[in-house]
Amino acid sequence: MVLTDKQSTAPPTTGAAASVVPRSFGDAVKAYVALTKPRIIELLLITTLPVMFLAAKGLPPLWIAVCTLVFGTLSAGSANALNCYIDRDIDAAMRRTRRRPLARDQVPPTNALIFGIALGVLSTLGLGLTVNWLAALLSLGANLFYVLVYSMILKRRTPQNVVWGGIAGCMPVLIGWAGITGSLSWAPVVLFGVVFFWTPPHTWTLAMRYKDDYAAAKVPMLPVVATERRVVLESLAYTWATVLCSLLLWPVAGTTLLYPVVAAVLGVACLWEVYRLLGRVNAGKTGVDLRPMRFFHWSNAYLALLFLAVAVDSLLV
């Protein structure tokens, strides 16, 4: 899932970040954990567990839910660690990411590569042996897509990188459903679509804030190569698609009225925020004055609350 990190609050440094070799076992553990980007994994779990409630039409089996979340976390950690290995030159060039372990020489690149592969193997076998092999194969596919397609091909070559690369971040909803049912259906596909359409505006507003960083690292994010007005207009289109797709779950999954009401309210609030962003562009504001991070933070809340509504509604059916 191409769900982006929160921005660093650490003071910027000049040039590449200074090397900080771990001084203790605890420091080394923290460095390896940081490779997995835990804050990104939080959002992946937010989309996985509610879908399991939906698939089970209530509380999912505890053992299956725990195993899916544990090994799903390891799979996401694997993808993120491998992404850190591939993007270590980019991370070192960007203020937002230059404090990551490889950019600071806290972990040798070869060790990070082995660590990422080991987590991927463990997560795939764990899901297959404790949940089912469909969930395991979907997880492996998401991992490979994020690493091979997004990180190695799309990210450095096209401003549409997060549009198609975001497919990996949509996979947890399919994995969660498959973990419970051993199959797929239209309901998780709808939620897959919600995350797919949600990802570009979420990521682009962050990239608007750190446009100079991406430009310095030669990553052609849309805000680097397009005008702010075009970025906001495309974000608006994707936000409309997100909201409309979210409402499709009501007839497809047969939810109660709670879900569509919550989805509609959240959708209106999300659209309000992106129209405010468009208004600031039309008023001639640029850069920090656009306040793109307001929409970025709200989009995080939108996704979390929407999927919470999925879980609560499933308990009412």
PAZAPA-4460 file (N, C-alpha, C; in steps of 0.05 Angstrom, whole numbers, plus 32768, in hexadecimal, padded with zeros to 4 digits):
% residues 317
    n_x    n_y    n_z   ca_x   ca_y   ca_z    c_x    c_y    c_z   seq   type   mol
   8011   7FE8   8000   8000   8000   8000   8011   8018   8000     1      M     A
   800F   8029   7FEE   801F   8041   7FEE   8013   8055   8000     2      V     A
   8013   8050   801A   800A   8063   802E   8022   8070   803A     3      L     A
   8024   808B   8039   803D   8099   803E   8042   809E   805B     4      T     A
   805C   80A3   8062   8064   80A9   807D   805A   80C5   8085     5      D     A
   8056   80C8   809F   8052   80E3   80AA   806D   80F2   80A7     6      K     A
   806B   810C   80A6   8084   811B   80A2   8094   811A   80BC     7      Q     A
   80AF   811D   80B8   80C1   811D   80CF   80BF   8137   80DD     8      S     A
   80C0   8136   80F8   80C0   814F   8108   80DC   8155   8111     9      T     A
   80EF   8144   8109   810B   8149   8112   8116   8161   8103    10      A     A
   8128   8170   8110   8133   8188   8102   8143   817F   80EA    11      P     A
   8141   818D   80D3   8150   8186   80BB   816E   8189   80BF    12      P     A
   817C   8179   80B0   8199   817C   80B0   81A2   8185   8095    13      T     A
   81BA   818E   8092   81C4   8196   8078   81D2   817E   806B    14      T     A
   81CC   817A   8051   81D8   8163   8043   81CB   814A   804D    15      G     A
   81DA   8133   8049   81D0   811A   8052   81D0   8119   8070    16      A     A
   81BE   8109   807C   81BD   8107   8099   81D6   80FA   80A3    17      A     A
   81DF   8103   80BB   81F7   80F7   80C6   81F3   80DA   80CD    18      A     A
   8208   80CA   80C9   8207   80AE   80CF   8205   80AA   80ED    19      S     A
   81F3   8098   80F6   81F0   8092   8112   81F0   8074   8115    20      V     A
   8207   8069   811B   8209   804C   811E   81FD   8044   8139    21      V     A
   81EA   8030   8139   81DD   8028   8152   81F2   8020   8167    22      P     A
   81EF   802B   817F   8203   8026   8194   81FC   800E   81A6    23      R     A
   81E3   8004   81A4   81DB   7FEE   81B5   81C8   7FDC   81A6    24      S     A
   81C2   7FC5   81B2   81AF   7FB3   81A6   8194   7FC0   81A3    25      F     A
   818C   7FD0   81B7   8172   7FDE   81B5   8172   7FF2   819E    26      G     A
   8188   8000   819A   8189   8013   8184   8186   8004   8169    27      D     A
   8193   7FED   8167   8192   7FDD   814E   8176   7FD4   8149    28      A     A
   8168   7FCA   815E   814C   7FC1   815B   813B   7FD8   8152    29      V     A
   813E   7FF0   815D   812F   8007   8155   8134   800E   8138    30      K     A
   814D   800B   812F   8153   8011   8113   8145   7FFD   8100    31      A     A
   8145   7FE4   8107   8138   7FD0   80F6   811A   7FD4   80F6    32      Y     A
   810F   7FDA   810D   80F2   7FE0   810E   80EB   7FF8   80FD    33      V     A
   80FC   800C   80FE   80F7   8024   80EE   80F7   801E   80D0    34      A     A
   8107   800A   80C8   8107   8002   80AB   80EB   7FF9   80A2    35      L     A
   80DB   7FEF   80B4   80C0   7FE4   80AD   80AB   7FFA   80AB    36      T     A
   80B2   8013   80B2   80A0   802A   80B1   8086   8025   80C0    37      K     A
   8087   8022   80DB   806F   801B   80EA   8057   802D   80E6    38      P     A
   805C   8047   80E1   8045   8059   80DF   8035   8054   80C5    39      R     A
   8042   8049   80B1   8034   8041   8099   8024   8028   809E    40      I     A
   802F   8016   80AD   8022   7FFC   80B3   8008   8001   80C3    41      I     A
   8008   8016   80D4   7FF0   801C   80E3   7FD8   801F   80D0    42      E     A
   7FDC   802E   80BB   7FC6   8032   80A8   7FBE   8019   809A    43      L     A
   7FD1   8007   8094   7FCA   7FEE   8088   7FB9   7FDD   809A    44      L     A
   7FBF   7FDD   80B4   7FAE   7FCE   80C7   7F92   7FD9   80CA    45      L     A
   7F91   7FF4   80C7   7F77   8001   80C9   7F64   7FF7   80B3    46      I     A
   7F6F   7FF0   809C   7F5E   7FE7   8086   7F5A   7FC9   8087    47      T     A
   7F6B   7FBA   8093   7F6A   7F9D   8093   7F55   7F92   80A6    48      T     A
   7F56   7F9B   80C0   7F45   7F8F   80D4   7F27   7F95   80CF    49      L     A
   7F1F   7FAD   80C8   7F02   7FB1   80C3   7EF7   7F9F   80AD    50      P     A
   7F07   7F9A   8099   7EFD   7F89   8083   7EF9   7F6C   808D    51      V     A
   7F08   7F64   80A1   7F04   7F4A   80AD   7EEA   7F49   80BC    52      M     A
   7EE2   7F5F   80C9   7EC8   7F60   80D6   7EB2   7F5E   80C0    53      F     A
   7EB6   7F6C   80AA   7EA2   7F6C   8095   7E9F   7F50   8089    54      L     A
   7EB6   7F42   8085   7EB5   7F27   8079   7EA8   7F13   808C    55      A     A
   7EAC   7F17   80A6   7EA1   7F04   80BA   7E85   7F0C   80C2    56      A     A
   7E7B   7F23   80B9   7E61   7F2E   80C1   7E5F   7F30   80E0    57      K     A
   7E74   7F39   80EB   7E76   7F3C   8108   7E93   7F38   8111    58      G     A
   7E97   7F2E   8129   7EB2   7F2A   8133   7EBF   7F14   8123    59      L     A
   7ED7   7F19   8119   7EE6   7F03   810B   7EF2   7EF0   811F    60      P     A
   7EF8   7ED7   8117   7F06   7EC5   8129   7F20   7ED1   8132    61      P     A
   7F24   7ED0   814D   7F3B   7EDE   8159   7F56   7ED5   814D    62      L     A
   7F59   7EBA   814B   7F73   7EAF   8142   7F79   7EB8   8126    63      W     A
   7F65   7EB7   8114   7F69   7EBF   80F8   7F6F   7EDD   80F7    64      I     A
   7F61   7EED   8107   7F65   7F0A   8106   7F81   7F11   8110    65      A     A
   7F8A   7F04   8126   7FA5   7F0A   8130   7FBA   7F02   811D    66      V     A
   7FB8   7EEA   8112   7FCC   7EE0   80FF   7FCD   7EF2   80E6    67      C     A
   7FB6   7EFA   80DC   7FB5   7F0B   80C4   7FC3   7F26   80C9    68      T     A
   7FBD   7F31   80E1   7FC9   7F4B   80E7   7FE7   7F49   80ED    69      L     A
   7FEF   7F34   80FB   800C   7F30   8101   801C   7F2C   80E8    70      V     A
   8014   7F18   80D8   8024   7F12   80C0   8020   7F27   80AA    71      F     A
   8008   7F35   80AB   8005   7F4B   8098   8017   7F62   809F    72      G     A
   801B   7F66   80B9   802E   7F7B   80C2   804B   7F74   80B9    73      T     A
   8052   7F5B   80BB   806D   7F53   80B3   8070   7F56   8094    74      L     A
   805B   7F51   8086   805C   7F54   8068   8060   7F71   8061    75      S     A
   8050   7F83   806E   8053   7F9F   8069   806F   7FA9   8071    76      A     A
   8078   7F9F   8088   8093   7FA6   8091   80A9   7F9D   807D    77      G     A
   80A4   7F86   8071   80B7   7F7C   805D   80B8   7F8F   8045    78      S     A
   80A0   7F97   803B   809F   7FA9   8024   80AC   7FC4   802A    79      A     A
   80A7   7FCE   8042   80B2   7FE8   804A   80D0   7FE7   804D    80      N     A
   80DA   7FD1   8059   80F7   7FCE   805C   8105   7FCC   8041    81      A     A
   80F9   7FBD   802E   8104   7FBB   8014   8103   7FD5   8005    82      L     A
   80ED   7FE4   800A   80EB   7FFF   7FFE   8101   8011   8008    83      N     A
   8107   800F   8022   811D   801F   802E   8137   8018   8021    84      C     A
   813B   7FFE   801B   8154   7FF6   800E   8156   8002   7FF1    85      Y     A
   8140   8000   7FE3   8140   800A   7FC7   8142   8029   7FC6    86      I     A
   8134   8036   7FD9   8133   8053   7FD9   8147   8061   7FEB    87      D     A
   815C   8053   7FF3   816F   805F   8006   817C   8078   7FFB    88      R     A
   8180   807A   7FE1   818B   8093   7FD5   8177   80AA   7FD6    89      D     A
   815D   80A3   7FD1   8148   80B7   7FD3   8145   80C1   7FF0    90      I     A
   8144   80AE   8002   8141   80B5   801E   8157   80C8   8028    91      D     A
   816F   80C3   801F   8186   80D3   8028   8184   80F0   801D    92      A     A
   8176   80F3   8006   8174   810D   7FF9   815D   811E   8003    93      A     A
   814A   8112   8012   8132   8120   801A   8133   8126   8038    94      M     A
   812C   813F   803F   812C   8146   805C   8118   8136   806B    95      R     A
   8101   812F   805F   80EC   8120   806C   80F4   8104   8073    96      R     A
   8107   80F9   8064   810E   80DC   8068   812B   80D8   806F    97      T     A
   813B   80EC   8071   8158   80E8   8074   815F   80DD   8090    98      R     A
   814C   80DB   80A2   8152   80CF   80BC   814B   80B2   80BD    99      R     A
   8144   80A6   80A7   813E   8089   80A6   8158   8079   80A9   100      R     A
   8156   8060   80B2   816E   8051   80B9   8184   804F   80A4   101      P     A
   817C   8049   808B   8190   8046   8076   819C   8060   806E   102      L     A
   818C   8075   806F   8197   8090   8068   81AB   8099   807D   103      A     A
   81A9   808E   8096   81BC   8096   80AB   81D1   8080   80B0   104      R     A
   81D2   806C   809F   81E5   8056   80A2   81E2   8047   80BD   105      D     A
   81CA   8046   80C6   81C5   8037   80DF   81C2   8019   80DA   106      Q     A
   81BB   8012   80C1   81B9   7FF6   80B9   81C7   7FF2   809F   107      V     A
   81D9   7FDF   809C   81E6   7FDA   8082   81D1   7FD3   806D   108      P     A
   81D3   7FDD   8054   81C0   7FD7   8040   81BB   7FB9   803B   109      P     A
   81D0   7FA9   803B   81CC   7F8C   8037   81BC   7F80   804E   110      T     A
   81C0   7F89   8066   81B0   7F7F   807D   8193   7F87   807A   111      N     A
   818D   7F9F   8070   8172   7FA8   806C   8164   7F97   8056   112      A     A
   8173   7F90   8041   8168   7F7F   802C   8161   7F64   8037   113      L     A
   8174   7F57   8045   816F   7F3D   8051   8157   7F3E   8064   114      I     A
   8156   7F52   8074   8141   7F56   8088   8126   7F57   807A   115      F     A
   8124   7F67   8065   810B   7F6A   8056   8102   7F50   804A   116      G     A
   8115   7F42   803D   810E   7F28   8030   8105   7F14   8045   117      I     A
   8113   7F13   805C   810C   7F00   8071   80F0   7F05   807C   118      A     A
   80E9   7F1F   8080   80CE   7F25   8089   80B9   7F1D   8075   119      L     A
   80C0   7F20   805B   80AD   7F19   8046   80A8   7EFB   8045   120      G     A
   80BD   7EEB   8048   80BB   7ECE   8048   80AB   7EC5   8061   121      V     A
   80B2   7ED0   8078   80A4   7EC9   8091   8087   7ED0   8090   122      L     A
   8080   7EE7   8086   8064   7EF0   8085   8054   7EDE   8071   123      S     A
   805F   7ED8   805B   8051   7EC7   8047   804B   7EAB   8052   124      T     A
   8060   7E9F   805D   805D   7E84   8069   804A   7E85   8081   125      L     A
   804C   7E9A   8091   803B   7E9C   80A8   801E   7E9F   80A1   126      G     A
   8018   7EB0   808D   7FFC   7EB3   8084   7FF1   7E99   8078   127      L     A
   8002   7E8C   8068   7FF9   7E74   805B   7FF3   7E5D   806E   128      G     A
   8004   7E5A   8083   8001   7E44   8096   7FED   7E49   80AC   129      L     A
   7FE8   7E62   80B2   7FD5   7E68   80C8   7FBB   7E73   80BF   130      T     A
   7FBA   7E80   80A7   7FA1   7E8B   809E   7F97   7E7C   8085   131      V     A
   7FA1   7E83   806E   7F9C   7E73   8056   7FAF   7E7D   8040   132      N     A
   7FB2   7E6D   802B   7FC6   7E73   8017   7FBD   7E89   8004   133      W     A
   7FA3   7E8E   8001   7F9A   7EA4   7FF1   7FA3   7EBF   7FFE   134      L     A
   7F9F   7EC1   8018   7FA8   7ED9   8026   7FC6   7EDC   8024   135      A     A
   7FD4   7EC6   8026   7FF2   7EC6   8024   7FFA   7ED0   8008   136      A     A
   7FEE   7EC6   7FF3   7FF5   7ECD   7FD8   7FEE   7EEA   7FD2   137      L     A
   7FD8   7EF4   7FDC   7FD1   7F10   7FD9   7FE5   7F22   7FE7   138      L     A
   7FED   7F1A   7FFF   8001   7F29   800E   801C   7F2A   7FFF   139      S     A
   8025   7F13   7FF5   803E   7F11   7FE6   803C   7F22   7FCD   140      L     A
   8025   7F21   7FBF   8021   7F31   7FA7   8023   7F4F   7FAD   141      G     A
   8017   7F58   7FC3   8018   7F74   7FCB   8035   7F7C   7FD0   142      A     A
   8044   7F6B   7FDE   805F   7F70   7FE5   8070   7F74   7FCB   143      N     A
   806E   7F60   7FB9   807D   7F61   7FA1   8076   7F79   7F8F   144      L     A
   805C   7F7F   7F8E   8053   7F96   7F7E   805F   7FB0   7F89   145      F     A
   805F   7FB4   7FA3   8069   7FCC   7FAF   8087   7FCF   7FAB   146      Y     A
   8095   7FB8   7FAD   80B2   7FB9   7FAB   80BB   7FBB   7F8E   147      V     A
   80B1   7FA9   7F7D   80BB   7FA6   7F62   80AE   7FBA   7F4F   148      L     A
   8094   7FBF   7F52   8086   7FD0   7F3E   8088   7FEE   7F47   149      V     A
   807F   7FF3   7F61   807F   800F   7F6A   809B   8019   7F70   150      Y     A
   80A9   800C   7F82   80C3   8016   7F8B   80D8   8016   7F75   151      S     A
   80DA   8001   7F65   80EF   7FFE   7F52   80E9   800A   7F37   152      M     A
   80CF   800D   7F30   80C8   8016   7F15   80B9   8031   7F16   153      I     A
   80A1   8031   7F22   808F   8048   7F20   8099   8061   7F2E   154      L     A
   80A4   805E   7F46   80A9   8075   7F57   80BC   8089   7F4A   155      K     A
   80D0   807F   7F3C   80E4   8091   7F30   80DF   8099   7F13   156      R     A
   80C8   808F   7F08   80C4   8092   7EEB   80AB   80A1   7EE3   157      R     A
   8097   80A2   7EF4   807E   80AE   7EEB   8070   80BD   7F02   158      T     A
   8064   80D4   7EFC   8055   80E2   7F10   803B   80D4   7F19   159      P     A
   8034   80BF   7F0A   801D   80AE   7F12   8026   8097   7F24   160      Q     A
   803E   8099   7F30   8049   8084   7F40   8036   807A   7F56   161      N     A
   802B   808D   7F65   801B   8085   7F7C   7FFF   807C   7F74   162      V     A
   7FF7   8083   7F5C   7FDC   8079   7F53   7FDD   805B   7F50   163      V     A
   7FF0   8051   7F40   7FF2   8034   7F3B   8001   8026   7F51   164      W     A
   8015   8033   7F5C   8023   8027   7F72   8012   8023   7F8B   165      G     A
   7FFD   8034   7F8D   7FEA   8032   7FA3   7FDB   8018   7FA4   166      G     A
   7FDC   8008   7F8E   7FCE   7FEE   7F8E   7FD8   7FDD   7FA5   167      I     A
   7FF1   7FDE   7FAB   7FFC   7FCE   7FC1   7FEF   7FD5   7FDB   168      A     A
   7FEA   7FEE   7FE0   7FDD   7FF7   7FF9   7FC0   7FF0   7FFB   169      G     A
   7FB4   7FE8   7FE4   7F98   7FE0   7FE5   7F94   7FC3   7FEC   170      C     A
   7FAA   7FB3   7FEA   7FA8   7F96   7FED   7F9F   7F8D   8009   171      M     A
   7FA5   7F9B   801F   7F9D   7F92   8039   7F7F   7F8C   803B   172      P     A
   7F6E   7F9B   802D   7F51   7F95   802F   7F4B   7F7A   8022   173      V     A
   7F59   7F73   800D   7F54   7F59   8001   7F60   7F43   8012   174      L     A
   7F77   7F48   801F   7F83   7F34   8030   7F72   7F2F   8048   175      I     A
   7F67   7F44   8055   7F56   7F41   806C   7F3D   7F31   8065   176      G     A
   7F31   7F36   804E   7F19   7F27   8046   7F20   7F0A   8040   177      W     A
   7F35   7F06   8032   7F3E   7EEB   802B   7F45   7EDB   8044   178      A     A
   7F50   7EE9   8058   7F57   7EDC   8071   7F3F   7ECF   807F   179      G     A
   7F28   7EDC   807D   7F10   7ED2   808A   7F01   7EBE   8078   180      I     A
   7EFE   7EC4   805E   7EED   7EB5   804D   7EFC   7EA1   803C   181      T     A
   7F16   7EA5   8037   7F25   7E93   8025   7F1E   7E99   8008   182      G     A
   7F10   7EAF   8003   7F09   7EB6   7FE7   7F07   7ED5   7FE5   183      S     A
   7EFF   7EDF   7FCE   7EFB   7EFB   7FCA   7EDF   7F00   7FC0   184      L     A
   7ED5   7F19   7FC3   7EBA   7F20   7FB9   7EBA   7F3E   7FB3   185      S     A
   7EA3   7F49   7FAC   7EA2   7F65   7FA4   7EA5   7F79   7FBA   186      W     A
   7E9D   7F71   7FD3   7EA0   7F84   7FE9   7EBD   7F8D   7FEE   187      A     A
   7ED0   7F7A   7FF0   7EEB   7F84   7FF4   7EF6   7F92   7FDB   188      P     A
   7EEC   7F8C   7FC3   7EF5   7F9A   7FAB   7EEC   7FB7   7FAD   189      V     A
   7ED4   7FBC   7FB7   7ECB   7FD8   7FBB   7EDE   7FE7   7FCE   190      V     A
   7EE4   7FDA   7FE4   7EF6   7FE7   7FF7   7F13   7FEA   7FEC   191      L     A
   7F1B   7FD7   7FDC   7F34   7FDA   7FCD   7F33   7FF4   7FBC   192      F     A
   7F1C   7FF8   7FAF   7F19   8011   7F9F   7F1A   802A   7FB0   193      G     A
   7F0F   8029   7FC8   7F10   8040   7FDA   7F2D   8048   7FDF   194      V     A
   7F3D   8034   7FE7   7F59   803A   7FEE   7F68   8042   7FD5   195      V     A
   7F62   8036   7FBE   7F70   803D   7FA5   7F6B   805A   7F9E   196      F     A
   7F52   8064   7F9F   7F4C   807F   7F98   7F56   8093   7FAE   197      F     A
   7F56   808A   7FC7   7F5F   809B   7FDD   7F7D   80A1   7FDD   198      W     A
   7F8C   808E   7FD3   7FAA   8090   7FD5   7FB6   80A8   7FC6   199      T     A
   7FAF   80AE   7FAD   7FBC   80C4   7F9F   7FB9   80DF   7FAD   200      P     A
   7FA0   80E8   7FB4   7F9F   8103   7FC0   7FAC   8103   7FDC   201      P     A
   7FAB   80ED   7FEA   7FB8   80EB   8004   7FD6   80F0   8001   202      H     A
   7FE2   80E2   7FED   7FFF   80E3   7FE9   8007   80FE   7FDC   203      T     A
   7FF7   8107   7FC9   7FFE   8120   7FBB   7FFE   8138   7FCD   204      W     A
   7FEC   8139   7FE1   7FEC   8150   7FF2   8005   8150   8004   205      T     A
   800E   8138   800C   8028   8137   801B   803E   8140   8009   206      L     A
   803E   8137   7FEF   8053   813E   7FDC   8053   815B   7FD6   207      A     A
   803B   8168   7FD8   803B   8185   7FD4   804B   8194   7FE9   208      M     A
   8048   8189   8002   8057   8195   8018   8075   8191   8015   209      R     A
   807D   817A   800A   8099   8173   8008   80A2   8172   7FEB   210      Y     A
   8097   8184   7FDB   809D   8184   7FBE   80BB   8188   7FB9   211      K     A
   80C8   819A   7FC7   80E4   819F   7FC3   80F5   8187   7FCA   212      D     A
   80ED   8178   7FDE   80FA   815F   7FE5   80FA   814B   7FCE   213      D     A
   80E2   8147   7FC3   80DF   8134   7FAD   80EE   813D   7F95   214      Y     A
   80EE   8157   7F90   80FC   8161   7F79   811A   815D   7F7C   215      A     A
   8124   8161   7F95   8141   815D   7F9A   8149   8140   7F96   216      A     A
   8136   812E   7F9D   813C   8111   7F9B   8135   8107   7F7F   217      A     A
   812C   8118   7F6D   8125   8111   7F52   810F   80FC   7F50   218      K     A
   80FB   80FF   7F62   80E4   80ED   7F62   80CD   80FD   7F55   219      V     A
   80C2   80F5   7F3E   80AF   8105   7F2F   8092   8103   7F3A   220      P     A
   808F   8109   7F54   8074   810A   7F5F   8064   811F   7F50   221      M     A
   804A   811C   7F4F   8039   812F   7F3F   803E   814C   7F47   222      L     A
   803F   8152   7F62   8043   816F   7F69   805E   817A   7F60   223      P     A
   8071   8168   7F59   808B   8172   7F4F   8089   817A   7F32   224      V     A
   8079   816C   7F22   8079   8170   7F05   8060   817F   7EFB   225      V     A
   804C   8183   7F0D   8033   8190   7F04   802E   81A9   7F15   226      A     A
   801C   81B9   7F0C   8014   81D1   7F1C   8004   81C9   7F34   227      T     A
   8004   81DA   7F48   7FF4   81D4   7F60   7FD7   81D2   7F59   228      E     A
   7FCD   81E1   7F47   7FB1   81E0   7F3F   7FAA   81C4   7F33   229      R     A
   7FBB   81BA   7F22   7FB6   81A0   7F16   7FB6   818A   7F2C   230      R     A
   7FC9   818C   7F3F   7FCB   8178   7F54   7FB1   8178   7F64   231      V     A
   7FA7   8190   7F6B   7F8F   8192   7F7B   7F76   8189   7F6B   232      V     A
   7F75   818F   7F52   7F5E   8186   7F42   7F5E   8167   7F3F   233      L     A
   7F76   815C   7F3B   7F76   813E   7F3A   7F70   8132   7F55   234      E     A
   7F79   813F   7F6B   7F72   8136   7F86   7F54   8137   7F8A   235      S     A
   7F48   814C   7F80   7F2B   814F   7F82   7F1C   8138   7F74   236      L     A
   7F25   8132   7F5C   7F19   811C   7F4C   7F1B   8101   7F5B   237      A     A
   7F33   80FC   7F66   7F37   80E3   7F74   7F27   80E2   7F8E   238      Y     A
   7F24   80F9   7F9B   7F14   80FA   7FB4   7EF7   80F4   7FAE   239      T     A
   7EEC   80FF   7F99   7ED1   80F9   7F91   7ECE   80DB   7F8B   240      W     A
   7EE1   80D0   7F7D   7EE1   80B3   7F78   7EE2   80A3   7F91   241      A     A
   7EF2   80AC   7FA5   7EF3   809E   7FBE   7ED8   809D   7FCC   242      T     A
   7ECC   80B4   7FCE   7EB2   80B7   7FDC   7E9C   80A6   7FCE   243      V     A
   7E9B   80A8   7FB4   7E86   8099   7FA6   7E8B   807B   7FA8   244      L     A
   7EA4   8073   7FA7   7EAA   8056   7FAA   7EA3   804C   7FC6   245      C     A
   7EA8   805D   7FDA   7EA2   8055   7FF5   7E84   8050   7FF9   246      S     A
   7E73   805F   7FEB   7E56   805B   7FEE   7E4D   8042   7FE0   247      L     A
   7E5C   8037   7FCE   7E55   801E   7FC0   7E54   8006   7FD3   248      L     A
   7E62   8008   7FE9   7E63   7FF1   7FFC   7E47   7FEC   8008   249      L     A
   7E37   8000   800A   7E1C   7FFD   8016   7E0C   7FE8   8007   250      W     A
   7E07   7FEC   7FEC   7DF8   7FD7   7FDE   7E07   7FBD   7FDA   251      P     A
   7E21   7FBF   7FD6   7E31   7FA7   7FCF   7E33   7F94   7FE7   252      V     A
   7E38   7F9F   7FFF   7E3C   7F8F   8016   7E23   7F8C   8027   253      A     A
   7E0E   7F9B   8021   7DF6   7F9A   8031   7DFA   7FA4   804D   254      G     A
   7E07   7FBB   8050   7E0B   7FC6   806B   7DF2   7FD1   8076   255      T     A
   7DF2   7FD8   808F   7DDC   7FE7   809B   7DDE   8005   8092   256      T     A
   7DCB   8015   809B   7DCC   8031   8093   7DE3   8040   80A1   257      L     A
   7DEE   8035   80B6   7E04   8043   80C4   7E1B   8049   80B1   258      L     A
   7E23   8035   80A2   7E3B   8038   8091   7E37   804E   807C   259      Y     A
   7E21   804E   806C   7E20   8063   8057   7E1D   807F   8063   260      P     A
   7E10   8081   807A   7E0D   809C   8087   7E29   80A6   808F   261      V     A
   7E38   8095   809C   7E53   809D   80A4   7E65   80A2   808C   262      V     A
   7E63   8091   8078   7E73   8095   805F   7E6C   80AF   8051   263      A     A
   7E52   80B6   8051   7E4A   80CF   8044   7E54   80E7   8053   264      A     A
   7E52   80E6   806E   7E5B   80FD   807E   7E79   8100   807B   265      V     A
   7E88   80EA   807D   7EA5   80EC   807A   7EAD   80F5   805E   266      L     A
   7E9E   80EC   804A   7EA3   80F4   802F   7E9F   8112   802A   267      G     A
   7E89   811D   8035   7E84   8139   8033   7E9B   8149   8040   268      V     A
   7EA3   8140   8058   7EB9   814E   8066   7ED3   814D   8055   269      A     A
   7ED8   8136   8049   7EF1   8133   803A   7EF0   8145   8021   270      C     A
   7ED9   8145   8013   7ED6   8156   7FFC   7ED7   8174   8003   271      L     A
   7ECD   817B   801B   7ECE   8197   8024   7EEB   819F   8026   272      W     A
   7EFC   818E   8031   7F18   8194   8035   7F27   8198   801A   273      E     A
   7F21   8187   8007   7F2F   8189   7FED   7F25   81A2   7FDE   274      V     A
   7F0A   81A8   7FE1   7F00   81C1   7FD4   7F0C   81DA   7FE1   275      Y     A
   7F11   81D8   7FFB   7F1F   81EF   8008   7F3B   81F2   7FFD   276      R     A
   7F48   81DB   7FF7   7F63   81DC   7FEC   7F62   81E9   7FD0   277      L     A
   7F4D   81E2   7FC0   7F4A   81ED   7FA6   7F45   820B   7FA8   278      L     A
   7F35   8213   7FBC   7F2F   822F   7FC0   7F49   823F   7FC5   279      G     A
   7F5B   8234   7FD5   7F74   8242   7FDB   7F85   8244   7FC2   280      R     A
   7F84   822F   7FB1   7F93   8231   7F97   7F87   8247   7F86   281      V     A
   7F6D   8248   7F84   7F60   825C   7F73   7F64   8278   7F7E   282      N     A
   7F6A   827A   7F98   7F6F   8294   7FA4   7F8C   829D   7FA0   283      A     A
   7F9C   828C   7F93   7FB7   8293   7F8D   7FCB   828B   7FA2   284      G     A
   7FC3   827B   7FB5   7FD6   8273   7FCA   7FE7   825C   7FBF   285      K     A
   8000   825B   7FC8   8012   8246   7FBF   8022   823C   7FD7   286      T     A
   8030   8225   7FD2   8042   821B   7FE6   8035   8215   8001   287      G     A
   8043   821D   8016   8039   8218   8031   801D   8225   8036   288      V     A
   8018   823B   8029   7FFF   8249   802C   7FE7   8239   8023   289      D     A
   7FEC   8225   8012   7FD6   8213   8009   7FCC   8201   8020   290      L     A
   7FDE   81FC   8033   7FD8   81EA   804A   7FCF   81CE   8040   291      R     A
   7FDF   81C1   802F   7FD7   81A7   8025   7FD7   8191   803B   292      P     A
   7FE7   8195   8050   7FE8   8181   8065   7FCE   817F   8075   293      M     A
   7FBE   8193   8074   7FA3   8191   8081   7F93   817B   8074   294      R     A
   7F93   817A   8059   7F85   8164   804C   7F92   814A   8051   295      F     A
   7FAD   8149   8051   7FBC   8130   8055   7FB4   8124   8070   296      F     A
   7FB3   8134   8085   7FAC   812A   80A0   7F8F   8122   80A1   297      H     A
   7F7E   8131   8094   7F62   812A   8094   7F5D   8110   8085   298      W     A
   7F6B   810C   806F   7F67   80F3   8060   7F6F   80DB   8070   299      S     A
   7F83   80DD   8082   7F89   80C7   8094   7F71   80C1   80A6   300      N     A
   7F65   80D6   80B1   7F4E   80D3   80C3   7F36   80C7   80B4   301      A     A
   7F32   80D1   809B   7F1C   80C7   808A   7F1E   80A9   8087   302      Y     A
   7F35   809F   807F   7F37   8082   807A   7F33   8072   8094   303      L     A
   7F3F   807B   80AA   7F3C   806D   80C3   7F1F   806C   80CC   304      A     A
   7F11   8082   80CA   7EF5   8083   80D3   7EE3   8074   80C1   305      L     A
   7EE8   8074   80A7   7ED8   8065   8094   7EDA   8047   8099   306      L     A
   7EF2   803D   809D   7EF5   8021   80A2   7EEB   8019   80BF   307      F     A
   7EED   802C   80D1   7EE0   8027   80EB   7EC2   8023   80E8   308      L     A
   7EB6   8033   80D7   7E99   8030   80D2   7E93   8015   80C5   309      A     A
   7EA5   800B   80B4   7EA1   7FF0   80A9   7EA0   7FDC   80BF   310      V     A
   7EB3   7FDD   80D2   7EB4   7FCA   80E8   7E9B   7FCC   80FA   311      A     A
   7E94   7FE4   8102   7E7D   7FE7   8114   7E63   7FDE   8106   312      V     A
   7E60   7FE6   80ED   7E48   7FDE   80DE   7E46   7FBF   80DC   313      D     A
   7E5D   7FB2   80DA   7E5C   7F95   80D7   7E52   7F87   80F1   314      S     A
   7E55   7F94   8107   7E4B   7F8A   8121   7E2D   7F8E   8123   315      L     A
   7E21   7F9F   8112   7E05   7FA5   8114   7DF4   7F94   8101   316      L     A
   7E01   7F88   80EE   7DF2   7F79   80D9   7DE4   7F60   80E6   317      V     A
***
